[in-house]
Amino acid sequence: MNKVVAFCSSRGGTGKTTIAANLAVYLATKGLNTAVIDLDFRAPSFFYIFRDFAKEPVKRYTNDYLDSDCEPEDFLVHIQTSLGTKGKLLVGVAD
């Protein structure tokens, strides 16, 4: 079953990215395949949170997908955490 959870606020610095990143890792450790996509184009930060855990370099961005320049598999980066996640964790970073 697919679920979508969105964290939004009109103010910066309220913890949206931190909560989304932590929830994504938690769900992946519980065995759920999880994708988290950064849609904060003014101050993107998922790249900085997950950069040390990416299995491959970022080649495309969320912006590219929204501009119809790529497919989901082109911009979603597989993340390998040291927590031994049972589910897949995919991250889409904004540029």
C-alpha positions in Angstrom: 0.0 0.0 0.0 1.4 3.4 -1.0 1.2 6.3 1.4 2.3 10.0 1.1 3.2 12.2 4.0 4.1 15.8 3.4 5.7 18.2 5.9 5.1 21.9 5.1 5.3 25.2 6.7 5.5 28.8 5.4 8.5 29.4 7.7 12.0 28.2 7.4 13.8 26.5 10.2 10.8 24.7 11.6 12.3 21.2 11.3 10.5 19.9 8.2 13.6 18.4 6.6 14.9 16.9 9.8 11.5 15.3 10.6 11.1 14.0 7.0 14.7 12.5 6.9 14.3 10.8 10.3 10.9 9.4 9.5 12.2 8.1 6.1 15.2 6.3 7.8 12.9 4.9 10.6 10.4 3.5 8.0 13.3 1.9 6.0 14.7 0.3 9.2 11.3 -1.2 9.8 11.4 -2.9 6.4 9.3 -0.4 4.3 10.6 0.8 1.0 10.7 4.5 1.4 11.3 7.5 -0.9 11.8 11.0 0.4 11.8 13.9 -2.0 13.1 17.4 -1.4 10.8 20.0 -2.8 12.4 23.0 -1.0 13.9 24.7 -3.9 14.9 27.9 -2.0 16.9 26.1 0.6 17.4 22.4 -0.3 19.2 20.4 2.3 18.5 16.6 1.8 21.8 16.4 -0.1 23.7 17.6 3.0 21.9 15.1 5.3 22.3 12.0 3.1 25.5 12.8 1.1 27.8 10.4 3.1 25.3 7.5 2.7 24.6 7.6 -1.1 25.5 4.5 -2.9 26.0 6.5 -6.1 26.6 10.2 -6.9 23.7 12.5 -7.6 23.3 12.9 -11.3 19.8 14.4 -11.7 17.6 16.4 -9.3 14.0 16.7 -8.3 13.9 19.8 -10.5 14.8 17.7 -13.6 11.9 15.3 -12.9 9.4 18.1 -12.5 10.6 19.6 -15.7 10.0 16.2 -17.4 13.7 15.9 -18.2 14.2 12.5 -16.5 12.4 9.5 -15.0 12.1 8.7 -11.3 14.9 6.1 -11.4 17.2 8.8 -12.8 16.9 11.3 -9.9 16.2 9.0 -6.9 19.4 8.0 -5.2 19.7 4.8 -3.2 20.9 5.4 0.4 22.8 2.9 2.4 22.8 3.8 6.1 24.9 2.2 8.8 21.6 1.3 10.6 21.1 -1.8 8.4 17.8 -0.8 6.9 15.6 -3.7 5.8 13.7 -1.6 3.3 15.0 0.5 0.4 15.6 4.2 1.1 15.5 6.4 -1.9 16.2 10.2 -1.8 15.4 12.8 -4.4 17.4 16.0 -3.8 16.5 19.5 -5.1 18.9 21.9 -6.8 
